[in-house]
Amino acid sequence: MVDIYILDLLVIGLLLLCVTLGSGLISRLPISFALIYLVVGISLGPYGFNIVRLRPDAEFLERLTEFVVIVSLFSCGLKMNRPLNTGAWHSTIRLIGFLMPLSIFAIAAVAHWFLRMEWGPAILLGAILAPTDPVLASEVQLTHTEDRDELRFGLTSEGGLNDALAFPFVYFGIHWFEDGNNWQTWFQKWVTVDLIWAVAIGLVMGIVVPWTIVAIDQNVRKFIKVDNLMEDFVALSIILLTYSLTEVVNGYGFLAVFVAGVVAQRRYEDPDKPFSQREFTERIEKLLEVGTILILGSMLRVAAIQEHAIAALIVGGALLFIIRPLGTWLSTIGGGYRQVTRWLFGWFGVRGVGSIYYLTYAFGHGLQGGLGEQIAWITYITIVASVILHGISTTPLMSAYNRHKDSRNRKINA
């Protein structure tokens, strides 16, 4: 008998070969790479060839998705091409400052009123599902720093920031588990530590750490030649040092890593350096995406999906078809955006790896039992629905958007 582990390696190798060689064709088809990985993961699970028998625990998934997210957030930061003023980031401010908290509380309201969840777990579910995913949304994000498209910039910056700024609401749900009946005892600490301090220190560390590392890097290179094969590992050092040092002082590492990408891009004197680092981190991100979505596909179970399908359809359906589109429409009123841009902002709210991380983090901090199972499967089913719906619609919608934009530009220049 061939070892299952060897068969797993064989299948992953074939998958990587096929998606690499077929990437040019796949990019023109109405499917995303994530959708392919999901289908393959399902086919390798117990309902297919039963080759992938991994049932990872919450801690393993938490660490895997944590690393995937921080790499992706740094990559998003490297793509930011706007001056650091509120006017240049107006779409980001609207999507983060208004849409995200609106989405969290709208999801919580649906879970509370329709699923009879208490407000604490309902807000936790909202925090898990509200952030858009920086990993699976690469097809609608900025592809280079010269890209000035408002839709792509808004979606990229939103994905880079909301994975960090949903954390206070995750902590709110966790505190509720610990002492929901006496919220007065922890609410002040939540505001001062989990909200104000953690965000502020995340911003500070996101500036100080990469600024220092880039300065050291540039000064060392003046005296010592760095191996060409190793030089992009500086990007990983920025990611890991920024994240770990921020977490040590109880800041939000996700926020710090995104800010670190923004700072590193501006700090390097050589403009090719941030570009090289972005390519390097994107390769790591894509490889980790394969593993994460394969695992998700292999974990899906028919019985659990059937048990929680109605709850997931209520919450996930409301999120994807009502809360996100309507919330985006309200958030962008008076912003001067074209109607097509506002609608696409509303549709491209991809859910994915970030939500898995928040879910597994909650499992490690008090979420358990039947409620934990319900929240978990609502999350998994919503992610699967998002991967399918956005995976099918992204290519045709973005192609139509690009044609519309090109036609509009030709009329303006005529």
C-alpha positions as CSV (number, residue, x, y, z in Angstrom):
1,M,0.0,0.0,0.0
2,V,1.2,3.5,-0.9
3,D,1.4,5.8,2.1
4,I,-1.4,8.4,2.2
5,Y,1.1,11.1,2.9
6,I,2.9,10.3,-0.4
7,L,-0.4,10.4,-2.3
8,D,-1.1,13.8,-0.7
9,L,2.2,15.1,-2.0
10,L,1.5,13.6,-5.4
11,V,-1.9,15.3,-5.7
12,I,-0.6,18.7,-4.5
13,G,2.3,18.5,-6.9
14,L,-0.1,17.7,-9.8
15,L,-2.4,20.5,-8.7
16,L,0.4,23.1,-8.6
17,L,1.6,22.0,-12.0
18,C,-1.8,22.2,-13.6
19,V,-2.8,25.5,-12.1
20,T,0.6,27.0,-13.0
21,L,0.6,25.8,-16.6
22,G,-3.0,26.6,-17.0
23,S,-3.0,30.0,-15.2
24,G,-3.3,31.9,-18.5
25,L,-6.4,30.0,-19.5
26,I,-7.9,30.0,-15.9
27,S,-7.5,33.8,-15.7
28,R,-9.9,34.1,-18.7
29,L,-12.5,31.7,-17.4
30,P,-15.3,32.6,-15.0
31,I,-13.7,30.7,-12.1
32,S,-11.1,31.7,-9.5
33,F,-8.1,29.7,-8.3
34,A,-9.7,29.5,-4.9
35,L,-12.7,27.8,-6.4
36,I,-10.5,25.2,-8.1
37,Y,-8.6,24.6,-4.8
38,L,-12.0,24.2,-3.0
39,V,-13.3,21.7,-5.5
40,V,-10.1,19.7,-5.4
41,G,-10.1,19.7,-1.6
42,I,-13.7,18.4,-1.5
43,S,-12.8,15.7,-4.1
44,L,-9.8,14.6,-2.0
45,G,-11.9,14.4,1.2
46,P,-14.2,11.6,2.5
47,Y,-16.8,12.2,-0.2
48,G,-14.2,11.8,-3.0
49,F,-11.0,9.9,-3.1
50,N,-10.6,10.0,0.7
51,I,-6.9,10.8,0.3
52,V,-6.7,13.9,2.5
53,R,-7.8,12.6,6.0
54,L,-6.4,15.5,7.9
55,R,-8.8,16.9,10.6
56,P,-6.7,19.8,11.9
57,D,-7.5,21.1,15.3
58,A,-8.3,24.7,16.0
59,E,-4.8,25.6,17.1
60,F,-3.2,24.3,13.9
61,L,-5.7,26.2,11.7
62,E,-5.3,29.3,13.8
63,R,-1.5,29.3,13.3
64,L,-1.7,28.5,9.6
65,T,-4.3,31.1,8.8
66,E,-2.6,33.7,11.0
67,F,0.6,33.4,9.0
68,V,-1.3,33.5,5.7
69,V,-3.1,36.6,6.7
70,I,0.0,38.5,7.9
71,V,1.9,37.8,4.7
72,S,-1.1,39.0,2.7
73,L,-1.6,42.1,4.8
74,F,2.0,43.1,4.3
75,S,1.6,42.5,0.5
76,C,-1.5,44.8,0.5
77,G,0.5,47.5,2.3
78,L,3.2,47.4,-0.3
79,K,0.6,48.0,-3.0
80,M,-0.7,51.2,-1.4
81,N,0.0,54.1,-3.8
82,R,-1.7,57.1,-2.4
83,P,-0.4,60.0,-0.3
84,L,-1.1,59.6,3.4
85,N,-4.0,62.0,3.7
86,T,-7.7,61.6,4.3
87,G,-8.6,62.9,0.8
88,A,-6.6,60.2,-1.0
89,W,-8.0,57.4,1.2
90,H,-11.6,58.5,1.2
91,S,-13.0,55.2,-0.1
92,T,-11.0,53.3,2.6
93,I,-12.3,55.6,5.4
94,R,-15.9,55.0,4.2
95,L,-15.5,51.2,3.9
96,I,-13.7,50.8,7.2
97,G,-15.2,53.6,9.3
98,F,-18.8,53.1,8.4
99,L,-19.3,49.8,6.4
100,M,-17.4,47.5,8.7
101,P,-19.1,48.3,12.0
102,L,-22.4,48.5,10.2
103,S,-21.8,45.0,8.8
104,I,-20.8,43.6,12.2
105,F,-23.9,44.9,14.0
106,A,-26.2,44.0,11.1
107,I,-24.9,40.4,11.1
108,A,-25.3,40.3,14.9
109,A,-28.9,41.6,14.6
110,V,-29.8,38.9,12.1
111,A,-28.2,36.2,14.4
112,H,-29.9,37.6,17.5
113,W,-33.4,38.0,16.0
114,F,-33.5,35.0,13.7
115,L,-31.3,32.5,15.3
116,R,-32.0,33.5,19.0
117,M,-28.3,34.1,19.8
118,E,-27.3,36.2,22.7
119,W,-25.8,39.6,21.7
120,G,-22.3,38.6,22.7
121,P,-22.0,35.5,20.5
122,A,-23.9,37.4,17.8
123,I,-21.4,40.2,17.8
124,L,-18.6,37.7,17.7
125,L,-20.2,36.1,14.6
126,G,-20.4,39.5,13.1
127,A,-16.8,40.2,13.7
128,I,-15.8,36.8,12.3
129,L,-17.8,37.3,9.0
130,A,-17.6,41.1,8.5
131,P,-14.0,41.5,7.3
132,T,-13.3,41.0,3.7
133,D,-10.4,38.7,2.8
134,P,-7.1,40.0,1.5
135,V,-6.0,36.5,0.5
136,L,-8.8,35.3,-1.8
137,A,-9.6,38.7,-3.3
138,S,-6.4,39.2,-5.2
139,E,-8.3,39.2,-8.5
140,V,-10.0,42.5,-7.6
141,Q,-7.1,44.1,-5.9
142,L,-4.3,46.5,-7.1
143,T,-1.8,44.7,-9.3
144,H,0.9,47.4,-9.3
145,T,1.6,50.7,-7.6
146,E,0.9,52.7,-10.8
147,D,-2.7,51.4,-10.8
148,R,-4.9,54.4,-9.8
149,D,-8.3,52.6,-10.1
150,E,-10.5,53.6,-7.2
151,L,-12.4,50.3,-7.0
152,R,-9.2,48.2,-6.8
153,F,-7.6,50.6,-4.3
154,G,-10.6,50.7,-2.1
155,L,-11.0,46.9,-2.0
156,T,-7.2,46.4,-1.4
157,S,-7.0,48.9,1.4
158,E,-10.3,47.6,2.9
159,G,-9.0,44.0,2.9
160,G,-5.7,45.2,4.4
161,L,-7.3,47.1,7.3
162,N,-10.5,45.4,8.3
163,D,-8.9,42.1,9.2
164,A,-7.2,44.1,11.9
165,L,-9.9,46.5,13.0
166,A,-12.5,43.7,13.5
167,F,-10.4,42.4,16.4
168,P,-11.9,44.7,19.1
169,F,-15.3,43.2,18.3
170,V,-13.9,39.6,18.5
171,Y,-12.6,40.5,22.0
172,F,-16.0,41.9,22.9
173,G,-17.6,38.6,22.1
174,I,-14.9,36.7,24.0
175,H,-15.4,39.0,27.1
176,W,-19.1,38.2,26.9
177,F,-18.4,34.5,27.1
178,E,-16.3,35.1,30.2
179,D,-18.8,37.3,32.0
180,G,-21.8,38.3,29.9
181,N,-24.1,39.1,32.9
182,N,-21.7,41.7,34.3
183,W,-20.5,43.6,31.3
184,Q,-19.9,46.7,33.4
185,T,-16.8,44.9,35.0
186,W,-15.0,44.5,31.7
187,F,-16.5,47.1,29.3
188,Q,-14.1,49.9,30.4
189,K,-11.1,47.6,29.9
190,W,-12.4,46.6,26.5
191,V,-12.6,50.3,25.4
192,T,-9.2,51.4,26.9
193,V,-7.1,48.2,26.2
194,D,-8.8,46.3,23.3
195,L,-9.9,49.3,21.4
196,I,-7.8,52.4,22.0
197,W,-4.5,51.0,23.2
198,A,-4.3,48.0,20.8
199,V,-5.1,50.1,17.7
200,A,-2.8,53.0,18.7
201,I,0.2,50.7,19.5
202,G,-0.5,48.8,16.3
203,L,-0.1,52.0,14.3
204,V,3.0,53.0,16.2
205,M,4.8,49.7,15.9
206,G,3.8,49.5,12.2
207,I,5.8,52.6,11.6
208,V,8.7,52.2,14.0
209,V,9.7,48.6,13.3
210,P,9.8,48.6,9.5
211,W,11.4,52.1,9.5
212,T,14.2,50.8,11.7
213,I,14.7,47.5,9.7
214,V,14.7,49.3,6.3
215,A,17.3,51.8,7.7
216,I,19.5,49.0,8.9
217,D,19.1,47.1,5.6
218,Q,20.0,50.1,3.5
219,N,23.0,51.0,5.6
220,V,24.4,47.5,5.7
221,R,24.1,47.2,1.9
222,K,26.5,50.2,1.6
223,F,29.3,48.1,3.1
224,I,28.3,44.4,2.6
225,K,26.9,42.8,-0.5
226,V,23.8,40.8,0.3
227,D,23.2,37.5,-1.6
228,N,20.6,38.0,-4.4
229,L,18.8,34.8,-3.4
230,M,18.4,36.0,0.2
231,E,17.7,39.7,-0.1
232,D,13.9,39.4,-0.3
233,F,13.9,37.5,3.0
234,V,14.1,41.0,4.6
235,A,10.4,41.2,3.8
236,L,9.7,38.2,6.0
237,S,11.8,39.6,8.7
238,I,9.8,42.8,8.6
239,I,6.5,40.8,8.8
240,L,7.6,38.6,11.6
241,L,9.4,41.2,13.7
242,T,6.6,43.7,13.3
243,Y,3.9,41.2,14.1
244,S,5.6,39.6,17.1
245,L,6.9,42.8,18.7
246,T,3.4,44.4,18.4
247,E,1.7,41.4,19.9
248,V,4.2,41.4,22.8
249,V,3.0,44.9,23.8
250,N,-0.7,43.9,23.3
251,G,-1.2,45.8,20.1
252,Y,-2.9,44.5,16.9
253,G,-0.3,42.8,14.9
254,F,-2.5,42.6,11.8
255,L,-2.8,46.3,11.7
256,A,0.9,46.8,12.4
257,V,1.9,44.5,9.5
258,F,-0.3,46.3,7.0
259,V,1.1,49.7,8.1
260,A,4.6,48.1,7.9
261,G,4.0,47.4,4.2
262,V,2.9,51.0,3.6
263,V,6.0,52.3,5.4
264,A,8.5,49.9,3.8
265,Q,7.3,50.9,0.3
266,R,8.0,54.5,1.0
267,R,11.2,54.1,3.1
268,Y,13.3,52.2,0.5
269,E,15.4,54.5,-1.7
270,D,15.5,51.9,-4.5
271,P,12.0,51.7,-6.0
272,D,12.6,48.2,-7.3
273,K,13.0,46.9,-3.7
274,P,9.4,47.1,-2.6
275,F,8.3,45.6,-6.0
276,S,10.6,42.7,-5.5
277,Q,9.4,42.2,-1.9
278,R,5.8,42.3,-3.1
279,E,6.4,39.6,-5.7
280,F,8.2,37.5,-3.1
281,T,5.4,37.8,-0.5
282,E,2.7,37.2,-3.1
283,R,4.3,33.9,-4.1
284,I,4.3,32.8,-0.4
285,E,0.7,33.9,-0.1
286,K,-0.4,31.9,-3.2
287,L,1.3,28.8,-1.9
288,L,-0.3,29.0,1.5
289,E,-3.7,29.8,-0.1
290,V,-3.5,26.4,-1.8
291,G,-3.0,24.5,1.4
292,T,-5.6,26.5,3.4
293,I,-8.4,26.1,0.9
294,L,-7.6,22.4,0.2
295,I,-7.9,21.8,4.0
296,L,-11.2,23.7,4.1
297,G,-12.6,21.6,1.3
298,S,-11.5,18.4,2.8
299,M,-13.1,19.4,6.2
300,L,-16.6,19.9,4.8
301,R,-19.1,17.3,6.1
302,V,-22.6,16.8,4.6
303,A,-24.3,16.0,7.9
304,A,-23.0,19.2,9.5
305,I,-23.9,21.3,6.5
306,Q,-27.4,19.9,6.4
307,E,-27.8,20.6,10.2
308,H,-26.7,24.2,9.9
309,A,-27.7,25.0,6.4
310,I,-30.8,27.1,7.3
311,A,-28.9,29.2,9.8
312,A,-26.0,29.7,7.4
313,L,-28.3,30.6,4.6
314,I,-30.0,33.2,6.8
315,V,-26.8,34.8,8.0
316,G,-24.6,34.3,4.9
317,G,-27.4,35.1,2.5
318,A,-28.2,38.3,4.4
319,L,-24.5,39.3,4.5
320,L,-23.7,38.6,0.8
321,F,-27.0,39.8,-0.8
322,I,-28.4,42.5,1.6
323,I,-26.0,43.7,4.3
324,R,-22.8,44.2,2.2
325,P,-24.5,45.7,-0.9
326,L,-26.9,48.0,1.0
327,G,-24.3,48.9,3.6
328,T,-21.8,49.8,0.8
329,W,-24.4,51.9,-1.0
330,L,-25.1,53.8,2.2
331,S,-21.4,54.2,3.0
332,T,-20.6,55.7,-0.4
333,I,-23.4,58.3,-0.6
334,G,-22.0,61.6,-1.5
335,G,-18.5,60.2,-2.3
336,G,-18.7,61.1,-6.0
337,Y,-18.3,57.5,-7.1
338,R,-19.7,56.1,-10.3
339,Q,-22.8,53.9,-9.8
340,V,-21.0,50.8,-11.2
341,T,-18.1,51.3,-8.8
342,R,-20.5,51.5,-5.8
343,W,-22.3,48.3,-6.9
344,L,-19.0,46.5,-7.4
345,F,-17.8,47.7,-4.0
346,G,-20.9,46.1,-2.6
347,W,-20.6,42.8,-4.4
348,F,-16.9,42.1,-3.9
349,G,-16.9,41.4,-0.2
350,V,-15.0,38.1,-0.4
351,R,-15.0,36.1,2.8
352,G,-12.2,33.6,3.4
353,V,-9.0,32.9,5.4
354,G,-9.3,35.9,7.7
355,S,-12.7,34.6,8.9
356,I,-11.2,31.1,9.6
357,Y,-8.5,32.7,11.7
358,Y,-11.0,34.7,13.8
359,L,-13.1,31.6,14.3
360,T,-10.2,29.4,15.4
361,Y,-9.0,32.3,17.7
362,A,-12.4,32.4,19.3
363,F,-12.2,28.6,19.9
364,G,-9.0,29.0,21.7
365,H,-10.6,31.7,24.0
366,G,-13.8,30.3,25.2
367,L,-16.0,29.5,22.3
368,Q,-17.2,25.8,22.5
369,G,-20.1,23.4,22.6
370,G,-23.2,23.6,20.4
371,L,-22.9,27.3,20.0
372,G,-19.3,26.9,18.8
373,E,-20.4,24.3,16.3
374,Q,-23.2,26.5,15.0
375,I,-20.9,29.6,14.6
376,A,-18.2,27.4,13.0
377,W,-20.5,25.9,10.3
378,I,-22.2,29.2,9.6
379,T,-18.7,30.6,9.0
380,Y,-17.5,27.6,6.8
381,I,-20.7,27.6,4.7
382,T,-20.6,31.3,4.2
383,I,-17.0,31.1,3.1
384,V,-17.8,28.3,0.7
385,A,-20.7,30.3,-0.8
386,S,-18.5,33.3,-1.1
387,V,-15.7,31.3,-2.9
388,I,-18.3,29.9,-5.3
389,L,-20.2,33.1,-6.0
390,H,-17.3,35.4,-6.2
391,G,-15.1,32.8,-8.0
392,I,-17.7,32.5,-10.8
393,S,-18.5,36.2,-11.0
394,T,-15.2,38.0,-10.6
395,T,-13.8,37.5,-14.1
396,P,-16.9,38.5,-16.1
397,L,-17.7,41.4,-13.8
398,M,-14.2,42.8,-13.8
399,S,-13.9,42.4,-17.6
400,A,-17.1,44.3,-18.0
401,Y,-15.9,47.0,-15.6
402,N,-12.6,47.4,-17.4
403,R,-14.4,47.7,-20.8
404,H,-16.8,50.3,-19.3
405,K,-13.8,52.2,-17.8
406,D,-11.9,52.1,-21.1
407,S,-14.9,53.3,-23.1
408,R,-15.5,56.1,-20.6
409,N,-11.8,57.2,-20.9
410,R,-12.0,57.2,-24.7
411,K,-15.0,59.4,-24.6
412,I,-13.3,61.8,-22.2
413,N,-10.1,62.0,-24.3
414,A,-12.0,62.3,-27.6
